[in-house]
């Protein structure tokens, strides 16, 4: 997940030119490494969180003189030296009454604890969730009774899209350990979750909301917690407070993605490809507590007792997220379920949505700030040409990213063969190509709908429609593009997308020719050539190449595509040669078994000819075990056959040497 830049100046940590100054705050002193050319004004930006006043109300003094905000620390008139002490104080005497009240309001900032890892659990021999009998959970005493009844939902562990989630505080009495560690925090779990101890589900089912009670729990159904969500311990006696129970949505019906709507917000919800502005936070989902490990409000601050730390700035602006594009999927999932002003929490397990987030179970908090309602002509927020250009730009960015990845993979394939160790890395890049291309195609489809609704109200709309049509064709082709010699065969769905891409290209070429737009015609021909290579259609590829060369003889990309077309044609010839080799080999086997020496000689000559003319590859020869059949032919006792067989063996050895050198 992308994190925002740090506000204020750069806190130097490794530069040999950095100065170390001591900042004296009311709560204590902090050693801070800074760049000499930083200013006191920059320093105030990072001190406002600890002093809890705006920067203009902070006063910095060094050696009895007040520092100038806009002059460098080490320059005139500040002259701050390495090792100096800077005294920071909050001056509220000059603030108007409204600002004074504002100064006292901000709460203590939340520290972002990026280095907090999930609590490691001791490995258990028993990896199967234990059963829980009625006698395993016994309520011994009710300490606080409330009468707030509730009805469990989807607690039997079966597939369901509605669950009950409980928030608790608990104390392991014998060990004198509380969960969570902080008194004002809570731990939570979904009842019936197969990756939690069954004892806790039974505990919660016996309680009312707000109730406090003493329970005796047997160890077997308690000592199971593979995700680290629920408390475990050696104590049988537990004090439990059930703070709340709420209905949550189980998106997949398997407890891996749970959404709790704290506040629904406005009625209108974000749709696919809508842009929204949100604040988000990621917290560890642990029974010991839920520390914040990432946030869209992240800023750097100087706090006593911590030093230089990342904190949440409550005044930070919201960040923009495009819903459905999958770049920040956990945030997008939560944002789709609340309107403006709403708050949603997504609870995800270790193996769910792993890309771009900290490891382990996580809680993703999303506060929806606003929704961009622009969904085409006639909708709220539609800005005509500006909206069209914005949508086109987003599609172009995704397509450019996919194309850059495609070029890198093609270069890699040309230079070397993918090894088993590199296969996973290559697959990740291929998946990224498909992901980016799919996002681009969705943007271009929406853009074409908008352009159709707008009509040709402006001359530039026609060129925009051609560009979107050709770009959509390219995106469709890239979304099903595979790479490498061992690439899987195109599926029926892949072939359908390629056919659709060709149809869009035909429309684009026709429109570009009618508009006499050579630039768009060239781009369409390039894409047509790529699609032809992807389809292994050599005649169609050569036809597109001829047209491209006629329009732009010195086109660099055209030359690269021409080289790819030639390599593909050679590869296809080798595959055809491998099929012929199998046929000739079978005929050689039959002739050898029948003792038909003239036919055996004919087949040996044919095999030698194929190897000499590079019509087959060494791996095909090895796969078919041609050498064994040649050896059997040499054993027929005919000197001429033996001599011809030795020539074939020599040719096989030459193919092996070329393969070792990577020339095949």
N, C-alpha and C positions, 0 to 999 in steps of 0.2 A: 504494500500500500504506500502511496506517495505521501511523504511527510512535508509539511510546509517549511520554508526557509526560516532561519533563526533571525529574530528581530534584533536590531541594534548592531553592535560591532562584533567582529570576529574575536572570540576568546582564543588566544594563541596557546597551543599546547606543545607543539614540537619545534617551532621555529627557533633558530639559534639567536634571532634578534629580539625575541620576546622579553618583556620585562615582567618581573613578579612584584606586584604591589599588595599591600595589606589594606583591606577595606574594613574600617571600624564601624560597625552597626550598633544600634542600641542593644541588641540581643547578644552581640559577640563579634569576634573578628573573623574575617575570611581572607585567605590568601588567593589572589586572582592573577593568572598569567594574562597579559594583554599585549597587543601590538603597540609600539611606541607612537605610531601615527594615529591611533584611536583618540577620540575626543572625550572629554567629560560628559558631553551630551549623550554619546553612545553608552557610556557606563551607566548613566541614569536610567536608560531604557531597560537595563537588566536589573537595576536596583528597585524599580517601582513595585515589583512583586513582593519583595521582603518588607519594604517600608510601607507598602499599601497606600501610596499617594501618587498622583500624576507626576511625571518627570519635572514639570515646571515648579513643583513645590519641594524638590529635593535640593539640598545645598551640599556641595562638596568642598572640603577644605584640606589643604596640605601645607604643613609648616606655618600655620596661622593665617594663610591667605586663601580667599575663595577662588576656585578654579573657573576659568572662562570656558563656557560650554562648547564653543565652536573652534577653539584653538587646540592643536595636538597636545597630548599629555606631556610629551618631552620637549615641546617648543616653548617659545616665549608667548605669553607671560607665565605659563603654568609651571614649566621646568620641573616636572615630576621625574625623579630618578628611580632606578631599579632599587627595590627594597623599601621604598617610601611608604608611609602610612597615609591613607586618604580617609578622612572622617566624613561619614554620610549621615545627614540628619534630615528630618522631615519638617518643613516650615509651613505651618498652616495659618500663621498670623495674618498673612496678606490675602488670604482667600475669602471671597464673598461667602455669606452664610450658606447659600445653596451648595457651593463647592465644599464647604466644611462638612456639611452633612454627607456629601458624596464620598469624601475622604474616609469617613469612619465606616462606610457601608461594606466595602469589598471583603469577602471572607478569606481565610487563609488558603493560598493556592494549593491545588492538588499536584503532588509530585508524580511525575511519570517514571515508573521504575522499570526501565527497559531490561535490566539485567535479572529480573525476577523470573526464575525458571519454574516449571511445574514441579511440585514436590514429588521426589522419587519414592515410589513404594517398594517395599521389600518383595522380591519375587516369591510367588506362591506356587506350591506344588499343585494345588487344586485350581484349575483354570476354568472349571465349569461352575456356573452360578448355582449355589446351593439352594435347596428348598427351604421354606420357612413354615413350620408347623405352628398351630395356635399356642402351644405351650412355650414356644421359643421367645415370645414377646409378652411380657406381663406388666400391666400398669399397677404399680404398688400404691401410689398416692397422688391425688390431685392437689396441687398447690394453689392454682388460680383457675377458677371456673368462670366461663363467659356465656355459655348458652348459644354461641354462634355456630349453628349447624352448617354443614356443607355436604355436597354429593360428589363422590369421586367419579372421574371420567377416564375411560380407557386405561385402567390400572392393571389389566390382566396380562399385559405384555404383547397382546395381539396387534395386528395392523389397525391403526386408528388415526384419524386426522385431528382429533381433539383429545387433549390430555389435561391432567391436573398437575400443576406445579406448586410445590410447597417451599416457603421460606422459613428458616428456623434458626434458633440459637440452641446449642446443646453443650452440656458439660459432662466430661468423663469423670465421674465423681472420685473413683478410687485413685486415678492418676492426677487429679486436680488440673485437668487440661480442658480449655474451652475451645469451641469451634463456632465462629471464626476466632482468630487471635484478638481482633479489635472488638471492644464492647459494643460499638455502634454499627457493626457490620452484620451481615446475614449470610448463611450458606443456603443453597437451594438445589433441588433436583426434581425430576419429573417422576411421579409415582408409577411404579411398574417398569421402570427403565431396566432392561436386562443387563446393563453394565453398571448397576448399583447394587448395594447390599439389600436383599429383600426384607431384612429386618426393619429398615427405615420406612418402607412403604407401609408395613403393618403398624408401625408406631404412629404415623401420621393419620392413618385411617381410624385410629382409636381416639383421636383428639378433636377438640373444637378449635375454631380460629381464635387465637389469643390465649388459649389455655397453656398453663405450665403444669408439668407433671413429672413424677419420678417413675422410671421404667427399669425393669430387670431384663437384660437381653442375653441370650445364649450366644456364644462365640461363633458357632458355625455359620448362621445366616447373617452375622454382622461383619465377619472378617472377609469381605469380598468387595474390592473397590479398584478395578483395573484402570479407571479414568481419573481417580483422585478427586471425585466429586463429593463423596460422602465420608463422614468420619468413621474411623475404625480405632480399636484400642483393646487393651487387655482387661479393661474394666467391664463388669457385668451391670453395674449401676450407672444409670444416665439420668441427668436432669435435662428435660427438653421443653422448649417454648416454641409453639407453633404460631409464628407471627402472622402469616397470611397463606391463603391458598387461592390460586387463580387459574382460570382456563387459558391454555395456550394452544397455538396451532402447531401441529406436527406436520410439516410440509410434505415429507416423504412417507409418513406413517411408520417410521422406524426409529424414532427418538434421536436421529442424528442432526436434525435442524428444527429447533423449536423457536417459535416467535411469541413473545409476550407483548401485547399492546398496552402500554401504560396509559397513553393518552391518544385517542384516535385522530385528533386534529380536525381540519375542515373535511367536508364531504368528498371533494374531488381528489382522486388518487392518481399517482403518476402512472403513465402508460409506457409501453415499450418505446425506447429511444427519446423519451422526455428528458429534459435537463432539469435537475433539481439542485437546490442549495441546501446543504446539511452541515450539522456539526456531528462528528462521530468520535467514538472512543472505543478502545479495545481493552478488556479486562480479563485477567486470568479467571477461569471458572474452577475454583478450588474450595474445598471445605475450610481451609485455613484462612481464607479471605479472597477478595477479588481486587487485587491491586491493578491500577491502570498501567498498561505497558506501551500504549500508542494512542495518539490523539490528533485530530485535525487542528486543535487549538494549541499545539505544542510551541513553546517558546523557551529560550534559555534564560535562567535567572540566577542571581547570587543570593543564597539563603544561608543564614547562620545554622551551623550544624550539618549542612549538606555541602556547602561550597557551590560550585557551578553545576547546576542541575537543570534537567528539562522539567517544565511545569505546564499546567494548563492555564492559558490566559482567557478568562471569561469574556473579555472584550474582543477576542479574535473574530474576524469576519468568517462567515460560512464558506465552505468550499463547494465547487460545482462538480456534480457527478452525472454522467449519462446513464440512465437506467436501462439495463438489459444488454449492455455491451460486454459485461464480464470482466472488466479491468479491476473493479473493486466489488466483486460479486457479493460478499457478505453484507456490505453496506447497501448495495442495490436491492437485495432481497428485503431488507428491513424497510428501506425507503419506499418500496412499492406498496406497503401495507398501511401507511398513515398519510393523512393530508397535511397541509401546511399547519404548523403549530403542534403537530403530533410527535409522540415519542414511542419508539419501538425498541425492543431488545431481542437480539438473535442469539440463541444458545447453540453452539456447534461443537461437535466431538472432534477428537484428535484426527481422525481419518477423513474428515469432511472439509471441503473447500480449502485445501491445504496451500494453494498457491498464494503467494504474496501476503502471508500473515504469520505471526508468531506460532510456534509449534504448541500442540496440546489443546485441551478444551478451552474455548474462549467464549466470552460474552461480548457481543458487539452492540453498543448503545448508539442509536441514531436519533437525532432530533431534527425533524424536518423544518427547515426555515421557510422555504418558498418553492413554488413550482412554476416553471416556464410553460405556459399553456399553449405555446405555438405548435399547432398540428396541421398547418396548411392554410390555404386561402379561406377566408371567412371565419376563421377561429380567432379567439382572443389572443393577442400578442402577435398576430401576423403583420409583418413589416414589408411585404412585397419583395422587391429585388434583394433587399438586405437579408431576409430570411432564406432566400434561395441560395445566395452566395455562401451564407453560413453553413447550410446543409451540405452544399457541394464541397466546401473546405473540409468538413469533418469526414466525408467520404473519401476525399483525396488523401487525407492524412493516413487513414487506415489502409488504403490501397498502396500508397508509397511504402508504408512499413512492410506490408506483405511482399511487395516487389523487391525491396531491399533484401529481405530474408531469402527470397527465391534466388536472387543472384548469388548470394553467399553459398547456398546449397549447391547450385550448379557449378560454381567454381570448385567447391570441395569435391564434388563427384568427378570433375575433370582431372583434378590433380592426383587423387588417390581413391582407393577402394575403402569403403567403410568397414572398420574392424568391429568385432563383437563388443569391445569395450566402448566404442564410440556410438553404437547403435542407439542407446537410450538418449544420448545428447542430441543426435540427429533427429530422433522422433520428436523431442521437445520442440525443436525449431520448426519441424514440419507442422506440428500441431499449432504453433504460433502463426505460421503462414495461413493455415485454414481459418483460425480464429479471426485474424485481421481481415482476411478476404471476405468472410461471412459478414462481419460488421460493415465493411465497405458496401457489399451488395445490398444490405438492408437500407443503408443510407441512400444509395442511388435509386432503389425502387421507390422509396418515399419521395425523393426529389422528382422523379419522372411523373408521379401522380400529381404533385404540386404544379409542375410545368404544364401538364395536360389541362388542369383546372384553370390555370391562368391564360392559356392560349398564347397566340403570338402577338401579345399586346405591345411588345417591344422587339426590334430586330435581333437584339442579343439573346432573346429567349430561344431562338432557333438554334444558334450555336451551342447554347447551354444544353439543349435537349440532345443534340448529337454527342456532345462530350459525355453526358450522363449515360447515354445508350452504350457507347463504346467502353466506357469505364465499367459499367455493369457487366458487360460481356467478359472483360478481363478479370473482374472480381469473381465471377462464377467459375471461370476456368481455374483460377488459383485456389479456389475453395476445395477443389477435388484433385489438386496436383499432388503427385507422389514423386519421390526422388530415389535415386540409387538403382543398382542393378537388381536388387532383391525387392524392389517396390511391388506392393500387391497389385493384382489386376484390378482394373476399373470395374466397379459394381454397376448394376443396372441404373441405380440412382445417379452415380457419377456420370455415366454416359448420357443420361437424360439432361443433366446440367450442362454438359459440353454441347449437346445439341441445341439447348436453349441459348447458350452463349453464341453459337454460330448464327442463330436466327437474329439475335440482337445485332451482331456484327454486320449481317447483310443489310439490315435496316440502316445502321449507322453509315455504312459505305455508300449506300444509295443516297441518303440525305446529304452526306458530305460532298458527293459528286455533284448533286443538284445545286448545292450552295457554293460550289467551286471553292471549297475550303481544303486546300492541299495539306495543311497541317493536320487536320483531323483525319483526312484520308490516309496519310502516312501512319498515324497512330493506330487506326483501325486495321491496316494491313499488317502491322507488327503483331497486333493481338491475334489476327487470323493465322499468322505464321506460327505463333506460340500454340494456338489451339490445334493446328494441324500436326505439329510435333507431338503434342500431348496425345492426340488420337492415333499416332503412327500412320498418318495419311500423307505419304511422300508426294504423290502427284498434286494434291491440293496445296501442300506446303510450297512446292516449286512454283506453282501458279501465283501464289501470293507473293513469293520472293521476286519473281520477274516483275510484277507490278510495282513492288516497293523499289526495286533498283531503277526502274524507269522514271519514277517520280523523284527519288533521292539517291543517286548513285553512290555518294560518299557516306551513307548513313552507317555510323559505327554500330548501332544496335542491330541493324540489318545484317551486317557482316557477322556479328556474333550468332545471330539466329541461323544464318546460312551454315556456319560451322556446326552448330547443333544439329541441323537437319542432315548434314552429311554424316555426322557421327551416328545419328539414329538410323540412317539408311544402312551404314556399315554393320551396325549391331543387328538389324533385322536380317541382313544377309548371313551373318554368323549364326543366328538362330535357325534360319532356313537350312544352313549347312549342317547344323547339328542334327536336324531331322533327316537330311539325306544320309548323313553318316550312319545313323541307326539303321536305315534301310539297307545300305551297302554292307554293313556289318552282318546283318541277318542273312543276307544272300551269301556272304563269305562263309558263315557258319554252315549253311546248308550245303554249299559246294564242297567244303572240307570234309563234312560227314559223308558225302557221296563219293569222294575221291575224284571229283571232276577238276583236274588240274588246269585246263584252259580257263574255266570260269574263275577258279581261285586266283590265277594270274591276273585276270581282268579286274577283279575286285581289289587286289593289292595295288595295282596301278592306279585305280580310281582313288583309293584312300590316300596314297602318296601325293597324288595331284591335288587333292583337297587341302592337305597339310601344307604343301609347298606354296599354294596360292592364298594361304591364310583364310580359307573358307570355314575353318573350324577352330575352336579354342582348345587349349590344353585341358581345361576343366571338363569339356565335353568328351575328350578322348579318355580321360581318367574315369569319368562317370560311366561310360559305356564299356570300359575294360577292353578297349580295342587291342591293346598289346597282347592279351591272353589269346585272342583269336588269331592274331598274326603268328604267334609262337606255334599254335596248333597247325597252321598252314605250313610252316617251315619244317614240321616233323613228318611231312608226307614223303620225304626222301628224294625230292626233286631239287637238283642243284640250282636251277634257275629260280624256282620258288624261294629257296633259301636266300639267294642273293637279293631278290626283290624284297623279301621280308626284312633283311638287314637294313635296306634303304628306308623302309617304313619306320623301323625302330630308331634309326638315326634322326628321322624327321620328328618323331615323338620327343626325343631328347632336346632337339632345338626348340620345340614349342615349350618344353619345361623351362629352359633357360630364359626365354622371353617372358614367361609368366613370373619367374623369380625377379626379373628386372622391372616388373610392372608395365611391360610393353603390350600386354593383352587386356 
